[in-house]
């Protein structure tokens, strides 16, 4: 389920209990374009930006040191519901200039979209999540969390649930199909018998698809949502795999369907890096509150087919307050992110593909990342974000993917001040590759020499306060800190000023 994460100081839209944005007819017609200009400053201790100040920010916040940023955005959204207007269009461009230990000019969003009835065609880079989870307070979906920049893509989708016009709207569905471009991707050379060692990198592509269904009539308080998503990094296998005999269309077909390719010496592999989640959600509406309970079941290299990694998943509860008041809570989220099992324990059922090694990949040296930033849940730690003394294997980009994380978040307001907080505690076990029992492939295990990754604990906190002023001005301040043995201890302070325009 693709949604957009709200950033610090962004104006809140009017959202009903089922998550639909309410825009008045007058506003949608007379003010179709929106723009904003924002100045932002970050100061940190020890040159490390705290976790919750940079995680799930679409790769836009620098990882190290104090910085200033200038952010500009202009957008046009759809002006009416599909039932009222068969064709509509929208666009958005957002850029960010970071000045600090290094200078970055980032294109955070740049897309155009068109709607024909229930269908949408979108091209470009956008801020997306994939999977059932809370859109603003979650730790992040397993597949695409909003942690990295959006991957440039072409997408055809039914973006909002469409009620099938039978059985009084009992069934509804939504989904998407994507072709995108990762760009240059480094290659691992873990198998010299089947890899062409002289090839260090290739141009890779992105495929994504999803399908979600909802059971529940419009007047029902209870609704059930279920579905799946599938992501693939693939392409140009002929350049680095020996005896590769598929053309481009056949490679695309294998990536989309998950079909196994069989090479020489009975070498078998799925094309590219394939992962996703199977999701289940339940919503319930009271008169004064809206409840959303969700579970993402992870899959990567095949263990879920045998329920060998069924313990792993993202489980969350989101409770939204529907009663307006001068002061009070608006939303509370509690989550458990569990990825420790991976079908890799000595007692786990044996699978041909071995332990899942979430986000790491034997083909692609940088795993499930884009522009150096993890695409999925940010609690899985890439090498450059963790402490330098952590033990890891040289072929692993993500040095910590066995995680148990407890997380809580809250949004509320006191008079005119909006408040958001996130508190997270995690226990981190590295990877099976850096553990004393080793990583597995079928019944075989591969153990590195000691020392091994020792369990480390980590706490990360975040508090944000913002306020809107006359003439669409906003100011905000946020503080965050990290304390533990996984990330470097740090404290950071962020201040921003934003001016919004409509025309």
C-alpha positions in Angstrom: 0.0 0.0 0.0 1.8 3.1 -1.2 1.6 6.1 1.1 3.7 9.2 1.6 5.6 10.0 4.8 5.1 13.5 6.3 8.2 15.5 7.0 8.9 17.9 9.8 6.7 21.0 9.7 4.5 19.9 6.9 0.9 21.2 6.9 -1.6 18.6 7.9 -4.4 17.8 5.6 -7.9 16.9 6.6 -8.0 13.1 6.8 -11.1 11.1 7.7 -11.2 7.9 9.7 -10.5 5.7 6.7 -7.5 7.7 5.6 -9.1 9.7 2.7 -8.0 13.3 2.2 -10.9 15.8 2.2 -10.4 18.7 -0.1 -13.2 21.2 -0.6 -14.5 21.9 -4.0 -13.6 25.6 -3.8 -10.0 24.8 -2.7 -9.5 22.1 -5.4 -10.6 24.4 -8.2 -9.2 27.8 -7.2 -5.9 26.6 -5.7 -4.7 23.7 -7.8 -1.0 24.4 -7.3 0.9 24.3 -4.0 4.4 25.5 -3.4 6.7 25.8 -0.4 10.1 27.1 0.6 11.9 25.8 3.7 15.1 26.6 5.5 16.5 23.9 7.8 19.4 23.7 10.2 20.9 20.6 12.0 23.5 20.6 14.8 24.8 17.4 16.2 27.3 16.0 18.7 30.3 14.0 17.5 29.4 14.5 13.8 26.7 11.8 13.8 23.1 12.6 13.0 20.8 10.6 15.3 18.8 7.7 13.9 15.3 9.2 14.0 16.5 12.5 12.5 17.6 10.8 9.3 15.7 7.5 9.0 12.7 7.3 6.7 13.4 10.7 5.2 13.8 9.5 1.6 17.6 9.7 1.8 17.5 13.5 2.1 19.2 14.1 5.5 23.0 13.8 5.7 24.4 11.1 7.9 27.2 13.1 9.4 27.8 16.4 11.1 26.0 19.7 11.3 24.4 21.0 8.1 22.0 23.5 6.7 19.4 22.8 4.0 17.1 24.7 1.6 14.1 22.8 0.3 11.8 23.9 -2.5 8.7 22.2 -3.7 5.9 22.8 -6.2 3.0 20.4 -6.9 -0.4 19.9 -8.3 -2.7 17.1 -7.1 -5.9 15.7 -8.5 -8.8 18.1 -8.2 -11.7 15.7 -7.8 -12.7 12.1 -7.1 -12.7 9.6 -10.1 -16.5 9.4 -9.9 -16.7 13.1 -10.7 -14.0 13.5 -13.2 -12.8 10.7 -15.5 -9.5 12.3 -16.5 -7.1 14.3 -14.2 -3.4 15.0 -13.8 -0.9 16.0 -11.2 2.8 16.7 -10.8 5.4 17.4 -8.2 9.0 18.6 -8.1 11.0 18.9 -4.8 14.7 19.7 -4.5 17.0 19.9 -1.5 20.4 21.6 -1.2 22.5 20.4 1.7 25.5 22.3 2.9 27.7 20.7 5.6 30.6 18.3 5.8 29.8 17.8 2.1 27.6 19.5 -0.4 24.6 17.7 -1.9 22.0 18.8 -4.4 19.2 16.2 -4.3 16.1 15.7 -6.4 13.7 14.3 -3.8 10.7 14.1 -6.1 10.0 14.7 -9.8 7.1 13.0 -11.3 4.0 13.4 -13.5 0.8 11.4 -13.1 -2.4 11.1 -15.0 -5.7 9.4 -13.9 -8.2 7.7 -16.2 -11.1 6.6 -14.0 -9.7 4.2 -11.4 -6.3 3.8 -13.2 -3.2 5.9 -12.7 -0.1 6.2 -14.9 2.9 7.8 -13.1 6.5 8.5 -14.3 9.5 9.7 -12.4 10.7 9.7 -8.8 8.2 9.9 -5.9 8.0 9.4 -2.2 6.5 5.9 -1.7 6.1 3.1 0.9 5.1 -0.4 0.0 3.2 -2.6 2.5 0.6 -2.3 5.2 1.9 -0.1 8.0 1.2 3.3 9.6 2.2 6.1 7.2 3.8 8.5 9.7 5.0 6.8 12.9 6.0 3.3 11.7 9.6 1.9 11.9 9.2 1.3 8.2 7.8 -1.3 5.8 10.0 -4.3 5.0 10.1 -3.8 1.3 10.1 0.0 0.7 10.0 2.2 3.8 10.7 5.7 2.5 14.2 5.4 4.0 16.0 5.9 0.6 15.4 8.2 -2.4 12.7 7.0 -4.7 13.8 4.8 -7.6 12.9 6.4 -11.0 10.1 4.4 -12.5 7.1 4.0 -14.8 4.0 2.8 -12.9 0.5 1.7 -13.8 -1.7 1.4 -10.8 -5.1 1.4 -9.2 -3.9 3.6 -6.3 -7.0 3.7 -4.2 -9.3 0.8 -3.2 -11.9 0.3 -5.9 -15.2 -1.3 -4.8 -16.4 -4.0 -7.1 -20.0 -2.9 -8.0 -21.6 -6.2 -6.8 -22.6 -7.5 -3.4 -23.1 -3.9 -2.2 -19.4 -3.0 -2.5 -18.3 -5.9 -0.2 -15.0 -6.4 -2.1 -12.4 -3.8 -3.1 -8.9 -4.1 -4.5 -5.9 -2.0 -5.5 -2.5 -2.7 -6.9 0.4 -1.6 -9.1 3.0 -2.7 -11.7 6.3 -1.0 -12.0 9.4 -0.9 -14.3 12.2 1.2 -12.9 16.0 2.0 -13.1 18.5 1.4 -10.3 21.4 2.6 -12.3 24.9 1.3 -11.7 25.1 -1.6 -9.2 28.3 -3.3 -7.9 28.6 -7.0 -8.4 29.6 -9.6 -5.8 32.0 -12.3 -7.0 31.1 -15.1 -4.6 31.1 -17.9 -7.2 34.1 -17.8 -9.5 32.8 -20.9 -11.5 29.7 -19.1 -12.6 30.7 -15.4 -12.5 32.8 -13.4 -14.9 35.3 -11.9 -12.5 36.3 -9.0 -14.6 32.9 -7.4 -14.4 32.7 -5.1 -11.3 29.3 -3.4 -11.9 26.3 -3.4 -14.2 23.3 -1.3 -15.0 20.3 -2.8 -13.1 16.6 -2.4 -13.3 13.7 -2.4 -10.8 10.4 -4.3 -10.9 7.6 -4.0 -8.4 4.1 -5.3 -8.3 1.4 -5.5 -5.6 -2.2 -6.6 -5.1 -4.3 -5.9 -2.1 -7.9 -6.7 -1.4 -10.3 -5.4 1.2 -13.4 -7.1 2.6 -16.1 -4.9 4.1 -19.1 -2.9 3.0 -19.1 0.9 3.3 -21.3 1.0 6.4 -19.4 -1.8 8.2 -17.2 -0.9 11.2 -14.9 -3.8 10.6 -12.8 -4.2 7.4 -10.1 -6.9 6.6 -7.2 -6.1 4.2 -4.8 -8.7 2.7 -2.3 -8.7 -0.1 1.3 -9.0 -1.2 4.1 -7.0 -2.7 7.1 -8.2 -4.8 10.3 -6.3 -5.6 13.2 -7.2 -7.8 16.6 -5.7 -8.6 17.8 -7.4 -11.8 19.3 -6.9 -15.3 22.3 -7.4 -17.6 23.0 -10.9 -16.2 24.6 -11.8 -19.4 27.5 -9.5 -18.5 28.5 -11.2 -15.2 26.9 -14.8 -15.4 28.7 -17.4 -17.5 26.7 -19.2 -20.2 23.7 -16.9 -19.6 21.2 -17.7 -22.4 18.2 -15.5 -21.9 17.4 -12.4 -23.9 16.1 -9.2 -22.3 12.4 -10.1 -22.5 13.1 -13.6 -21.1 15.1 -12.0 -18.2 12.2 -9.6 -17.5 9.8 -12.6 -17.5 12.0 -14.5 -15.0 12.2 -11.5 -12.8 8.4 -10.8 -12.8 7.4 -14.4 -12.3 10.2 -15.5 -10.0 11.1 -18.3 -12.3 14.4 -20.1 -11.6 17.1 -19.9 -14.3 19.3 -23.0 -14.7 22.9 -22.5 -16.0 25.8 -24.8 -16.6 27.0 -27.3 -13.9 23.4 -27.3 -12.7 23.8 -23.7 -11.3 20.3 -22.5 -10.3 19.2 -19.1 -9.3 16.4 -16.6 -9.2 17.3 -13.6 -11.3 18.3 -10.7 -9.3 17.6 -9.7 -5.7 13.9 -10.6 -5.0 12.0 -9.8 -1.8 8.7 -8.6 -0.4 6.0 -9.2 2.1 2.6 -10.9 2.5 0.4 -8.6 4.6 -2.7 -8.8 6.6 -4.6 -5.8 8.2 -7.7 -5.2 10.2 -9.5 -1.8 10.7 -12.2 -1.1 13.1 -14.2 2.2 13.5 -15.7 3.4 16.7 -17.5 6.6 17.0 -14.5 8.3 18.6 -11.5 6.2 17.4 -10.1 4.3 14.4 -8.1 1.1 14.9 -5.6 -0.4 12.4 -3.8 -3.6 13.2 -1.3 -5.0 10.7 1.2 -7.7 10.1 3.9 -7.9 7.4 5.3 -11.4 6.8 8.8 -11.2 5.2 10.1 -13.3 2.3 13.4 -13.1 0.6 15.1 -16.3 -0.7 12.3 -18.9 -0.2 12.1 -19.9 3.4 8.5 -18.6 3.8 7.2 -21.3 1.4 8.1 -23.8 4.2 7.1 -21.4 7.0 10.7 -21.6 8.1 11.0 -17.9 8.9 7.3 -17.4 9.9 8.5 -15.9 13.3 9.9 -12.8 11.4 7.6 -9.9 10.6 6.5 -6.4 11.4 3.5 -6.3 13.7 1.8 -3.0 14.5 -1.2 -1.3 16.1 -2.3 2.2 15.1 -5.0 4.0 17.1 -6.3 7.3 15.7 -8.4 9.8 17.8 -11.5 11.1 15.9 -12.5 13.6 18.5 -11.3 17.2 17.9 -10.1 19.1 20.9 -7.9 22.0 21.8 -5.3 19.7 23.3 -4.9 15.9 23.2 -3.5 12.9 21.4 -4.2 12.3 17.7 -2.5 9.0 17.0 -0.6 6.3 18.9 1.4 3.5 17.2 3.1 0.5 18.8 5.2 -1.9 16.7 7.4 -5.0 17.0 10.0 -5.5 14.2 11.4 -9.0 14.4 13.9 -10.4 11.9 16.2 -12.6 14.1 15.1 -16.0 12.8 15.5 -16.0 9.0 15.3 -19.8 9.0 18.9 -19.8 10.1 18.8 -21.2 13.7 20.2 -24.7 14.2 16.7 -25.9 15.0 15.1 -24.2 11.9 13.7 -26.3 9.1 16.4 -26.9 6.4 15.7 -25.1 3.1 17.6 -25.4 -0.1 18.3 -21.6 -0.2 19.5 -21.5 3.5 19.0 -18.6 5.8 17.3 -15.5 4.4 20.1 -13.0 4.9 17.6 -10.1 4.6 18.7 -7.3 2.3 22.1 -8.8 1.6 22.5 -10.6 -1.8 25.1 -12.9 -3.3 24.9 -11.2 -6.7 24.7 -7.5 -5.7 27.5 -6.2 -3.4 25.3 -3.3 -2.0 22.3 -5.5 -1.4 18.8 -3.9 -1.1 20.0 -0.3 -1.2 19.8 2.7 -3.5 22.4 5.4 -3.6 24.1 3.9 -0.5 20.9 3.9 1.7 18.8 0.9 2.7 15.5 0.8 0.8 13.7 -1.3 3.5 13.3 -1.0 7.2 16.1 1.2 8.6 16.6 -1.0 11.7 18.6 -3.3 9.3 22.0 -1.6 9.5 24.4 -1.0 6.5 28.1 -1.1 7.2 28.7 2.7 7.1 25.9 3.5 9.7 27.1 1.2 12.5 30.1 1.4 14.8 33.4 0.6 13.2 34.2 -2.2 15.7 31.2 -4.3 14.6 32.2 -7.7 13.2 31.0 -8.5 9.7 31.8 -10.5 6.6 33.5 -8.7 3.7 30.7 -9.6 1.3 27.9 -8.3 3.5 26.7 -4.7 2.9 24.2 -4.9 5.8 26.1 -5.9 8.9 23.1 -6.2 11.2 19.8 -7.8 9.9 18.9 -10.0 12.9 16.9 -7.5 15.0 14.3 -7.4 17.7 13.0 -3.8 17.9 10.2 -2.4 20.1 8.9 0.9 19.0 6.3 3.5 20.0 5.2 6.7 18.5 2.6 9.4 19.2 1.2 12.5 17.5 -0.8 15.1 19.3 -1.2 18.8 20.0 -1.3 21.2 22.9 -3.3 24.2 21.9 -1.6 25.4 18.7 1.5 23.3 19.1 1.8 20.0 17.2 3.8 17.3 18.9 5.4 14.1 17.5 7.5 11.6 19.4 9.2 8.3 18.6 11.0 5.9 21.0 12.7 2.7 19.9 14.7 0.0 21.7 16.4 -2.7 19.7 18.4 -5.8 20.4 20.8 -6.5 17.5 22.5 -9.8 16.6 24.4 -9.0 13.5 24.0 -11.5 10.6 24.2 -15.3 10.5 27.4 -14.8 8.4 29.0 -13.1 11.4 27.6 -15.5 14.0 29.3 -18.6 15.6 26.9 -20.9 13.8 27.5 -19.3 10.4 25.4 -18.8 7.4 23.7 -21.8 5.7 23.0 -23.2 2.2 20.9 -26.3 2.4 22.5 -28.5 5.1 25.9 -26.8 4.8 27.1 -24.1 7.1 29.9 -21.6 6.5 31.5 -20.2 9.6 34.0 -17.3 9.7 36.9 -17.2 12.3 36.3 -15.5 15.6 35.6 -12.9 16.9 31.9 -12.9 16.2 29.2 -10.2 16.3 28.1 -9.9 19.9 24.6 -8.9 20.8 24.3 -5.1 21.3 21.4 -3.0 22.5 20.4 0.4 21.1 17.9 3.1 22.1 16.8 6.0 19.9 14.5 8.8 20.7 12.9 11.7 18.9 10.7 14.7 19.9 9.3 17.3 17.5 7.3 20.4 18.2 5.9 22.7 15.4 3.4 25.5 15.0 1.6 27.2 12.2 1.3 31.0 12.0 -0.6 33.5 9.9 -0.1 33.7 6.2 1.0 30.0 5.9 4.2 30.3 7.9 5.4 27.4 10.0 8.2 26.9 12.5 9.4 23.7 14.1 12.1 22.3 16.3 13.1 18.7 16.9 15.6 16.9 19.1 16.9 13.3 18.8 19.5 11.1 20.4 21.0 7.7 20.2 22.4 5.6 23.1 23.8 2.1 22.7 26.5 -0.1 21.2 25.2 -0.4 17.6 25.2 3.3 16.6 27.5 6.0 17.8 26.1 7.9 20.8 24.8 11.3 19.5 22.5 14.1 20.1 21.0 16.4 17.4 18.8 19.4 17.1 16.9 20.5 14.0 15.2 23.8 13.5 13.1 24.7 10.4 11.1 27.6 9.0 8.7 27.0 6.1 6.5 29.2 3.9 3.6 27.6 2.0 1.9 29.0 -1.1 -1.2 28.1 -3.0 -2.2 29.5 -6.5 
